[in-house]
């Protein structure tokens, strides 16, 4: 892994070029360009705010705690982070199959291609951060939220999420070359994950539910649960994950990264042969 990371670092310029190319191709015939990376999550946030913040506002406020007075910020924070995760995983599945000719002709570490998809979607997430900051500043000015030390949760959340997504991207990209069903299966998995992680609802709602204890434990073993808690904790200190959940999140993300890297290296000869 050390030699692989060193090779990847030496190819960082190529990685940057690939990311810029992917972003340019994605928006080259679009009038609004990068604004689409903001419009979609903002539109989703508006829909969920209307359903849970207007139609079911009474039930929603009972479970939100400190976020009850700023539910749109709670929603947008989770949805922006989710769009990064879902887009990265969807595009990572065909990161190799969609660039077969480029991969077999360029002398680059093949990990560059799935990692490039994760990095490109992170760039879109970063473009939305000023929107989040502006909304948070508005609520802070009206006393709805109180900014403090938990702002430091942002770099931690981004770092852990990046590590997890890279590990998953390496697994999915290599596996999809050998089994094309993975790309189709991921559409279902992503839909399930959206509702199986605390994006539009607080984690306390799950912990206080009548679900069996073993199911609650299994729910929190998903590293994305702790990652979205970290994203929400940026504005809401009460949402900061406890020591157990934080440990599960960080260790789980590192294990997924190590498994993805190891699997990619083991499958690389078969992948190249198939491509």
ABEGO torsion letter per residue (X at the ends): XAAAAAAAAAAAAAAAAAAAAAAAAAAAABAAEAAAAAAAAAAAAAAAAAAAAAAAAAAAAAAAEAAAAAAAAAAAAAAAAAAAAAAAAAAAAAAAAAAAAAAAABBBBAAAAAAAAAAAAAAAAAAAAAAAAAAAAAAAAAGABBBBAAAAAAAAAAAAAAAAAAAAAAAAAAAAAABAAAAAAAAAAAAAAAAABBAABBAAAAAABABBAAAAAAAAABAAAAAAAAAAAAABAAABBBAAAAAAAAAAAAAAAAAAAAAAAAAAAAAAAAX
